[in-house]
Amino acid sequence: MASHPEQGWSLLCNGVLLFEDTGELLPDGQIIAPHRPLGTDQVMTAA
């Protein structure tokens, strides 16, 4: 594993590039889009 938090990414032992924004780049070139959970300041409730 290689970690470069100052650049916002880590290389896992299985060849996956994991990005700080939760996106992933798989060894076969597939992309997993960022999937950030909503923080409590971003959640809207119905009145």
PEMO-V258986 format. One record per residue. N is the residue number from 1. RES is the residue in three letters. SS is DSSP state (h for helix, s for strand, l for the rest). OMEGA is omega in radians with two decimals (999 if undefined). Layout:
# PEMO-V258986
<<N;RES;SS;OMEGA> <N;RES;SS;OMEGA>>
This chain:
# PEMO-V258986
<<1;MET;l;3.04> <2;ALA;s;-3.11> <3;SER;s;3.09> <4;HIS;s;-3.09> <5;PRO;l;3.12> <6;GLU;l;3.10> <7;GLN;l;3.06> <8;GLY;l;3.13> <9;TRP;s;3.06> <10;SER;s;3.05> <11;LEU;s;-3.12> <12;LEU;l;-3.09> <13;CYS;l;3.11> <14;ASN;l;3.08> <15;GLY;l;3.14> <16;VAL;l;2.98> <17;LEU;s;-3.11> <18;LEU;s;-3.09> <19;PHE;s;-3.11> <20;GLU;l;-3.14> <21;ASP;l;3.12> <22;THR;l;3.04> <23;GLY;l;-3.14> <24;GLU;s;3.00> <25;LEU;s;-3.06> <26;LEU;l;-3.10> <27;PRO;l;-3.14> <28;ASP;l;3.09> <29;GLY;l;3.09> <30;GLN;l;3.14> <31;ILE;s;2.97> <32;ILE;s;-3.07> <33;ALA;l;3.08> <34;PRO;l;3.14> <35;HIS;l;-3.11> <36;ARG;l;3.04> <37;PRO;l;3.11> <38;LEU;l;3.04> <39;GLY;l;-3.11> <40;THR;l;3.12> <41;ASP;l;-3.12> <42;GLN;l;-3.10> <43;VAL;l;3.11> <44;MET;l;3.11> <45;THR;l;3.11> <46;ALA;l;-3.12> <47;ALA;l;999>>
